[in-house]
Amino acid sequence: MKLSELAKKTGLKSINEFKDKDFESVYISDMVSDIITVAKANALLITLQTHKSLIATANLVDVAAIVFAKGKTPAPDVIQLADKAGIALFVSDLDTWTMASKLFALGIR
C-alpha cells in the first residue's frame, strides 16, 4: 500500500513533503535500541518519540515513514532532519493500540 493511500484510509496528517511509495510492514516501538534490532527496512514505524535520535535510527534502518501517535509532533529541526533523510512523517491523534488495530483491520501486518 502506498503512503498516500494509508493516510487517506487512516486519517494520518502528513507533516513533511514525502515521496509516495509502498511500505512493506509495520513496527511499533518507542525504544531506539529495539527499533535498530527488530524493525525492517521499508517499514512504517509507529512511535510516541519525537527526538532527533529517532530520525537517525529510522534512517539507519531505512524505514519508509514514521507515524507519531497521540498527536505528538516533532520540533522543526527534527522534521528538517527527516526531510534530509527522505523519511515521511505523519501524525495521528490515535494512540498506538488504536492505530495498530486500524492497520490490522486494513490487512496491514
C-alpha positions as CSV (number, residue, x, y, z in Angstrom):
1,M,0.0,0.0,0.0
2,K,1.2,3.5,-0.8
3,L,1.8,6.0,1.9
4,S,-0.8,8.4,0.5
5,E,-3.4,5.7,0.4
6,L,-2.7,4.8,4.0
7,A,-3.0,8.4,5.0
8,K,-6.5,8.6,3.4
9,K,-7.7,5.4,4.9
10,T,-6.5,6.2,8.4
11,G,-6.7,9.9,8.7
12,L,-3.0,10.4,9.1
13,K,-1.7,14.0,8.7
14,S,1.5,14.5,6.7
15,I,3.9,17.0,8.3
16,N,6.5,17.0,5.6
17,E,7.0,16.5,1.9
18,F,7.4,12.9,1.0
19,K,8.0,10.5,-1.8
20,D,4.8,8.4,-2.2
21,K,6.0,4.8,-2.0
22,D,4.8,1.4,-0.9
23,F,5.7,0.3,2.6
24,E,6.1,-3.4,3.4
25,S,5.4,-3.9,7.1
26,V,4.7,-2.1,10.4
27,Y,6.7,-1.8,13.6
28,I,5.7,-0.2,16.8
29,S,8.2,0.9,19.4
30,D,9.5,3.8,21.5
31,M,12.9,2.3,22.2
32,V,15.7,3.2,19.8
33,S,17.7,0.1,20.5
34,D,14.6,-2.0,19.8
35,I,14.0,-0.3,16.5
36,I,17.6,-0.9,15.4
37,T,17.5,-4.6,16.2
38,V,14.0,-5.5,15.1
39,A,12.4,-3.0,12.6
40,K,12.7,-3.9,8.9
41,A,13.7,-1.7,6.0
42,N,10.8,0.0,4.3
43,A,8.6,-0.4,7.4
44,L,6.1,2.0,8.8
45,L,7.3,2.9,12.3
46,I,4.7,4.0,14.9
47,T,6.0,5.7,18.0
48,L,5.5,8.4,20.6
49,Q,9.1,9.6,20.5
50,T,9.8,12.8,18.6
51,H,13.6,13.4,19.2
52,K,16.4,13.6,16.7
53,S,17.8,10.2,17.7
54,L,14.6,8.6,16.4
55,I,15.2,10.1,12.9
56,A,18.8,8.9,12.9
57,T,17.6,5.4,13.9
58,A,14.9,5.4,11.3
59,N,17.4,6.4,8.7
60,L,19.8,3.6,9.8
61,V,17.1,1.0,9.5
62,D,15.7,2.7,6.3
63,V,12.1,2.9,7.3
64,A,9.6,4.2,4.8
65,A,7.8,6.5,7.2
66,I,7.2,7.4,10.8
67,V,3.8,7.9,12.4
68,F,3.7,9.9,15.6
69,A,0.8,8.7,17.8
70,K,-1.4,10.6,20.2
71,G,-0.9,13.9,18.3
72,K,2.8,14.1,19.1
73,T,4.6,16.5,16.7
74,P,8.4,16.8,16.5
75,A,10.2,20.1,16.6
76,P,11.0,21.8,13.3
77,D,14.7,20.7,13.4
78,V,13.6,17.1,13.7
79,I,11.3,17.5,10.7
80,Q,14.2,19.1,8.8
81,L,16.4,16.1,9.6
82,A,13.7,13.7,8.3
83,D,13.5,15.8,5.1
84,K,17.2,15.4,4.6
85,A,16.9,11.6,5.2
86,G,13.9,11.3,2.9
87,I,11.7,9.9,5.7
88,A,8.0,10.7,5.5
89,L,6.4,11.9,8.8
90,F,2.8,11.6,9.8
91,V,0.8,12.5,12.9
92,S,-2.2,10.5,14.2
93,D,-4.4,11.6,17.1
94,L,-5.0,7.9,17.8
95,D,-3.0,6.1,20.5
96,T,-0.7,3.3,19.3
97,W,-3.1,0.5,20.1
98,T,-6.0,2.1,18.2
99,M,-3.7,2.9,15.2
100,A,-2.4,-0.7,15.2
101,S,-6.0,-2.0,15.3
102,K,-6.9,0.2,12.4
103,L,-3.9,-1.1,10.4
104,F,-4.8,-4.7,11.2
105,A,-8.4,-4.2,10.0
106,L,-6.9,-2.9,6.7
107,G,-4.9,-6.1,6.4
108,I,-1.6,-4.4,7.2
109,R,0.8,-6.5,9.3
